[in-house]
Amino acid sequence: MFNPHTSRLAQPGLIPDFDRPHGLPVFGSVQDALAAYEGDDPIYVLYPKLIESAAETFLNGFPGKTIYAVKANPHPAVLRTLWASGIRAFDVASVREIDLLKATCPDAELFLMHPVKSRQTIRHAYAAGIRHFAFDCAAELGKILVETGDAADLHLHLRLSLPQTGSATMPLDGKYGAGYREAVELLRAARPVSQKLGVCFHVGSQCMDPADYIRTLSYVHGLLDEADIRIDSLDCGGGFPVAYPGLTPPPMQDYFARIRKGIEIVGFSDLEIIGEPGRALCGAGGSTLARVELRKGKDLYLNEGSYGSLFDAANCAWKYPVKLHRDGKSSEKTEDYRFFGPTCDSLDTMAGPFHLPSDVREGDWIEICHLGAYGQALATGFNGFQSETTIAVV
Ligand SMILES: Cc1ncc(COP(=O)(O)O)c(C=O)c1O
């Protein structure tokens, strides 16, 4: 039988194919995996084909270089799948992410796009061969220059804060980025000390309106005009969405078309264009299997919660698509449920509502889908509830 510690043994339902890039135990279906599972913890599922297909969408459609924002899901299986799909550049934020990439994809090009880094991180990154650094103020620019010994080969990226409120479900504008005036000054200060200079921005995660990108490109154009500074690259950040209940975005090609059009209109065609998707590369390609430990009315107590992979379901009230898995039939009638996680505090509540068959009972497994980004990546071991089990379903 399958259990996390002996998962490399060939067992019924388990296809022992560890030569695939992701290196995970492989099952033909979630039902096969559950039939073979003896553990007590939730199971993280990756669908490598969906991750490959998302990578292909970007590699064929995004009008520039695609770099994967590792924070969305740093599981080595995800990194290896993306590498095997042709993604060659990765956005890292910390020493551990740098070391992880060096270990899993040693030939990858790394971008340290966190706008605020420790001096030790900057030194570590430069020694590891990283030349791409983001900054959003003079003090951070100074840190980069000092800690790289005033290196002559830096590609610096000025992170902008965006003036307009966009359509992103998860705004990222409260913390980082230079405002208009400051950006003008910083571009002038950074030009002479950069081998290459670029600007970068983030329209916010799960951006629902492709026009946000075109509006931002026009803002960048005005800013560069004012600064009268030549730049080499433009990084459009992340924000590319995934479908969730109540949050159905336009097709990805609309986002690419708007960016392409914006580049053409404002005359950025000679710049190196970069995109930093996280969610869009791995969100649809992962899910969590959580078991029902108890049912009280329409409340389901699960072995997974807000301190596990359901952080956004609890704290941002996101409704993920859900499916019931049971060995046998379930009711055709449905109910709206609320989920409770396994820890003792009331924050560990996922309000949903989650739409499932009316006869959900103890022992059923619920697959919480489209959780490949910012799911497993956010899981803690609080209260001893955690899972080491990740499988691939092909
Ligand atoms: C610098 C940077 N790049 C890229 C991303 C990825 O964003 P998303 O997952 O919305 O594509 C983030 C997310 O926080 C980020 O901070």
PDBQT file of the ligand as one rigid body, heavy atoms in Angstrom, charges set to zero:
ROOT
HETATM    1  C1  LIG A 401       7.841  40.247  -7.568  1.00  0.00    +0.000 C 
HETATM    2  C2  LIG A 401       6.739  39.287  -7.881  1.00  0.00    +0.000 A 
HETATM    3  N1  LIG A 401       6.720  38.715  -9.100  1.00  0.00    +0.000 NA
HETATM    4  C3  LIG A 401       5.769  37.814  -9.454  1.00  0.00    +0.000 A 
HETATM    5  C4  LIG A 401       4.788  37.436  -8.563  1.00  0.00    +0.000 A 
HETATM    6  C5  LIG A 401       3.787  36.421  -9.000  1.00  0.00    +0.000 C 
HETATM    7  O1  LIG A 401       2.524  36.939  -9.041  1.00  0.00    +0.000 OA
HETATM    8  P1  LIG A 401       1.302  36.061  -9.583  1.00  0.00    +0.000 P 
HETATM    9  O2  LIG A 401       1.303  34.793  -8.814  1.00  0.00    +0.000 OA
HETATM   10  O3  LIG A 401       0.118  36.911  -9.334  1.00  0.00    +0.000 OA
HETATM   11  O4  LIG A 401       1.539  35.822 -11.026  1.00  0.00    +0.000 OA
HETATM   12  C6  LIG A 401       4.744  38.042  -7.285  1.00  0.00    +0.000 A 
HETATM   13  C7  LIG A 401       3.693  37.675  -6.343  1.00  0.00    +0.000 C 
HETATM   14  O5  LIG A 401       3.595  38.142  -5.242  1.00  0.00    +0.000 OA
HETATM   15  C8  LIG A 401       5.752  38.984  -6.938  1.00  0.00    +0.000 A 
HETATM   16  O6  LIG A 401       5.776  39.553  -5.730  1.00  0.00    +0.000 OA
ENDROOT
TORSDOF 0
